[in-house]
Amino acid sequence: MKLHTIMILLATLFLSGCTPKSGFFSKDLRYQSALAHSQKGEIYNSLEMKASIVATYLNSTTVECEREDAEVFLIAIYIDEDTSDKSKQSLMNKSFLLTLGGKKPSSIRSLAYNDDMIKIAPFRNRWSDYYLVKFDKQAAQELEMQYAHKNYGKVTLSFVKDY
């Protein structure tokens, strides 16, 4: 009797693996694309993390941004011991510099945590500040983004255009 029960249980488990995936295990192509076009970097000083950046290249991820005449990124920034002045925090902190191919952003738009654009981000947390950042269009197939601190060094993130 026990052998019969075990065989039925194993058969059920085996056959349930062949059912269509839905819900939690369904494919989310937009998420997969965003994950493939995301890079994370951190700036350290004496084994202590000072800043973290997660950048997602949206031109290769969303149709809307693909048509833009700019290089568009969703950027999450976390700075340890950031300034208390809200207008000078995170990406606006003058001690840090964000560049793409050596050029500063052409526009920066702060995003609220509940903004629909942030739902694209493969890595989300409440401690980071989110921005939609645009740079002038670049001819290079490979894009090199740098996030640098004047004393602690820099981190370089590389992105490849799909088109």
C-alpha positions in Angstrom: 0.0 0.0 0.0 2.8 2.4 0.9 4.6 1.6 -2.4 1.4 2.4 -4.3 1.0 5.7 -2.5 4.6 6.7 -3.2 4.3 5.8 -6.9 1.2 7.9 -7.2 2.9 10.8 -5.5 6.0 10.6 -7.7 3.8 10.4 -10.8 1.8 13.4 -9.7 5.0 15.4 -9.1 6.5 14.3 -12.4 3.4 15.2 -14.4 2.9 18.5 -12.7 6.3 19.7 -14.0 4.8 19.5 -17.5 2.0 21.9 -17.0 2.1 25.4 -18.5 3.9 27.9 -16.3 1.7 30.7 -14.9 1.7 33.2 -12.1 4.9 33.3 -10.2 6.8 31.2 -12.7 5.6 32.8 -15.9 8.0 34.5 -18.3 8.2 38.2 -18.0 10.1 39.3 -21.2 10.2 42.9 -20.1 11.8 42.0 -16.8 14.3 39.6 -18.5 15.3 42.3 -21.0 15.8 44.9 -18.2 17.9 42.4 -16.2 20.0 41.7 -19.3 20.6 45.5 -19.8 21.4 46.3 -16.1 24.7 46.9 -14.4 25.5 47.4 -10.7 28.5 49.1 -9.3 29.7 50.2 -5.9 32.3 52.6 -4.6 34.3 51.5 -1.6 36.7 53.2 0.9 38.6 50.9 3.2 36.2 48.0 2.7 33.2 50.3 3.5 30.6 50.9 0.8 30.2 54.6 0.2 27.9 54.5 -2.8 25.9 52.1 -5.0 24.6 52.6 -8.5 22.3 50.3 -10.5 21.7 51.4 -14.1 19.3 49.9 -16.7 19.8 50.9 -20.3 16.2 51.5 -21.4 16.8 52.1 -25.2 17.3 48.3 -25.5 14.5 47.5 -23.1 11.5 49.6 -24.0 10.0 50.5 -27.3 9.3 54.1 -26.2 12.9 54.7 -25.3 14.2 53.0 -28.4 12.7 55.8 -30.4 14.4 58.5 -28.3 17.1 60.6 -29.8 19.0 60.1 -26.5 20.6 57.4 -24.5 18.1 56.7 -21.7 18.8 55.0 -18.4 16.8 54.2 -15.3 19.3 54.8 -12.4 19.1 53.9 -8.8 21.6 55.6 -6.4 22.3 54.9 -2.8 24.9 57.0 -0.9 26.0 56.1 2.6 26.1 59.2 4.8 24.6 61.4 2.2 24.1 65.1 2.9 21.0 66.1 4.9 20.0 68.7 2.3 17.4 67.0 0.1 18.2 69.2 -2.9 21.9 68.0 -2.8 21.3 64.3 -2.1 21.9 61.2 -4.2 22.4 62.0 -7.9 22.5 65.7 -7.1 25.4 65.3 -4.6 28.3 67.4 -6.0 30.9 65.0 -4.6 29.8 62.5 -7.2 29.8 62.7 -11.0 27.9 60.6 -13.4 29.0 60.5 -17.1 28.4 58.5 -20.2 31.3 58.6 -22.6 32.8 61.4 -20.6 29.7 63.6 -21.0 27.3 64.7 -18.3 23.6 64.0 -18.5 21.4 66.2 -20.7 18.4 65.7 -18.4 17.7 64.1 -15.0 14.2 63.5 -13.7 13.6 62.2 -10.2 11.1 59.4 -9.9 8.8 58.5 -7.0 9.2 55.0 -5.7 5.6 54.2 -6.9 6.3 55.5 -10.5 5.4 52.9 -13.2 8.9 53.4 -14.7 10.5 51.9 -11.6 8.5 48.7 -12.1 10.9 47.9 -15.0 13.9 47.9 -12.7 15.1 44.4 -11.9 16.6 45.5 -8.6 14.4 47.7 -6.4 14.8 48.9 -2.8 13.4 51.7 -0.7 16.8 53.1 0.3 17.8 54.1 -3.2 16.7 57.2 -5.1 15.5 56.6 -8.7 16.0 58.8 -11.7 15.3 58.8 -15.4 18.5 60.0 -16.9 19.1 61.0 -20.5 22.4 61.6 -22.3 23.1 62.9 -25.8 22.9 60.1 -28.4 26.3 58.4 -28.9 27.5 56.8 -32.1 29.5 54.1 -30.3 28.1 50.6 -30.1 29.4 50.2 -26.6 28.5 52.7 -23.9 30.7 53.4 -20.9 29.1 55.0 -17.9 31.2 56.2 -15.0 30.1 57.1 -11.5 32.9 58.8 -9.6 33.6 60.3 -6.3 36.3 63.0 -6.0 38.1 61.1 -3.1 36.9 57.5 -3.2 37.4 56.6 -6.8 35.0 55.4 -9.5 33.0 52.6 -10.9 32.6 51.9 -14.6 29.5 50.2 -16.1 29.4 49.0 -19.7 26.4 48.7 -21.9 26.1 47.4 -25.5 23.4 48.7 -27.9 21.2 46.1 -29.4 20.5 48.0 -32.6 
